[in-house]
Amino acid sequence: MQWLDALGADERLDEVANDTRRLTVSRLVSAALVAMVVGIALGPAMAAGWFAALAAGEALASLVIRRFTGPTTDRLRALFVLASIPINVVWSWLAVALWMFPHQDLRLAALGVCAGQIIFTQNFRHQPISLLAITTAPPLLCLAAFPFLANAPHGMGSLTNRWAMLMLVATTINAMLLNRAAARKMDELTRGLRQEKERALAASRVKSVFVATMSHEMRTPMNGLLGLAHALKATDLDERQRDYVELMIHSGDSLMQLLNDVLDIARLDAGDAELTPCDFDLHDLVHAVADTWRDMAMVRGLAVDVRIDATAPERLHADPARIRQVLGGLLSNALKFTRVGGVTIEVSGQGAAPDGLETVAIRITDTGPGVDPAFAERIFESFTQADETVSRAYGGMGLGLTIARALARRMGGDLSLEPAERGARFLFLIRAPRPQAPPQAAPEPENASDDGAVPRVLMAEDNPMNQMVVRLMLEAAGVDLTVVEDGRQALDALKASHFDCVLMDINMPVMDGVTALSEIRSGAAGAANTPVIALTASAMAGDRERFLKLGFDEHLGKPVKPLDLISAIAMAVDRTPPPRAAVG
């Protein structure tokens, strides 16, 4: 039975079988209408017999198609091809019956049935040649045989009809072959596009892995460099040495900003930029962002003004971290290009849309040189600035506005450049719902007794440089620090003594940080509610949210600044209830 397996040796038959199963009911309804129409001429008995035969053929095909829900074989596909023969033969039988009927007016209907069969088979022009040949053979044979059925053996009309029908059959076959050749070319093109898409996706995955790996590997040594620079700054230095250290820290921060921008671009291109919407106070957020940049502006003799219109909603349900990132990027960009004057932040509401989303417009206007309207869209492209002189005069890689617009659109809003009389004006649109319920006042925390005790902190970190950096930062702040090299040692230390807080690296030998956290939360190493801060080089967009969901109390990405580290420990210690007195 090798010929039977060869008949179905084409996986494309699976698609035809699924389509046949999906359209069975519609085909039977169409056949019932045809039976009602031809029953007027052929009689109810013949029409009912034809429909019953067709229904039997459809039932036989359905029995075979039902087995396509699981794994398919060439033998099963071949049975499906053979099961389609009775259906096509029954339709051709109807055409023959109409042609042979004494009233020659029905011959046009017979030709219509054959033409309908041939047109229907064109749906299979992309499919295996075996199925196409079987479905087209009955109607083509009917067209070739009709001139020889119930016609006078001689005469010019009979001869003309025969040649006309043969030419029709030949033309139909030629058209089918041309359609099939075009379908094959389209299949090859589609297959090529699919392969290109798969290669592009594979390249994107490789790029994402490379970016994540480079992020982790670069942040670890940068943590050592910047950490030691901050520690050196806290020592006794003369003015010249202090300037050198300040320059080291500034250069390191600039490098980290560039690294973060490249990582954000990679995540946005891959569609992996995660959003964490929550209820927040929009007015407070805008003022906080302005306060962050106000000190730097004052040093340069610039002003940062905030104007919030009464139409602006006070609270929104969106991702405050992403909004803060966009606003921070726009403010940084505005201050970089402004030499005199300052930056103004204007917040206004544009009302709610029919979908219930509130539209908020935030305009950031500076008094700098402005942007040529010809470059209004170009400035949002990656690694692009208005012209080369801008890069030479002000620096930068041209990523800030690209990231800001991508994030704005990711949140359902937009970022664009508006005409301004002086300087540049950017319009940041936010579309988000208002919170369903008003915020409830949080209960005041119970202050732990302040007996002047030194906070005890446990750090699990396998990198000696990072150990030394954190030790220098915390010892200067009067923190009692204990260092272990992996998660297993951290659990042993927690079982042996009480610690107010744990700094946990993620990638460590013996036991990683996530596994150690799971053991801590299960109560296997003392108090299950011991604050655990993830101190890790995994600091790409979305990593913080991921670690918080895992159960960490806070996430600090390397390189960490002394103020951020001490603030996180202070908050964690404040939330920690005092330990219970030992029993016995």
NORFEN-V921651 format. One record per run of one state. SS is the DSSP state (hx for helix, st for strand, lp for the rest). FROM is the first residue (numbers start at 1). TO is the last residue. If there is no record, write none. Layout:
ss=[SS | SS]
from=[FROM | FROM]
to=[TO | TO]
This chain:
ss=[lp | hx | lp | hx | lp | hx | lp | hx | lp | hx | lp | hx | lp | hx | lp | hx | lp | hx | lp | st | hx | lp | st | lp | st | lp | hx | lp | st | lp | st | lp | hx | lp | hx | lp | hx | lp | hx | lp | st | lp | st | lp | st | lp | hx | lp | st | lp | hx | lp | st | lp | hx | lp | st | lp | hx | lp | st | lp | hx | lp]
from=[1 | 2 | 8 | 12 | 23 | 24 | 43 | 44 | 70 | 74 | 101 | 104 | 125 | 129 | 147 | 156 | 234 | 239 | 270 | 278 | 282 | 300 | 303 | 309 | 315 | 319 | 320 | 337 | 342 | 353 | 358 | 367 | 373 | 376 | 378 | 381 | 388 | 395 | 400 | 411 | 414 | 419 | 425 | 434 | 456 | 461 | 464 | 477 | 480 | 485 | 487 | 497 | 501 | 505 | 513 | 522 | 531 | 537 | 543 | 551 | 554 | 558 | 562 | 576]
to=[1 | 7 | 11 | 22 | 23 | 42 | 43 | 69 | 73 | 100 | 103 | 124 | 128 | 146 | 155 | 233 | 238 | 269 | 277 | 281 | 299 | 302 | 308 | 314 | 318 | 319 | 336 | 341 | 352 | 357 | 366 | 372 | 375 | 377 | 380 | 387 | 394 | 399 | 410 | 413 | 418 | 424 | 433 | 455 | 460 | 463 | 476 | 479 | 484 | 486 | 496 | 500 | 504 | 512 | 521 | 530 | 536 | 542 | 550 | 553 | 557 | 561 | 575 | 584]
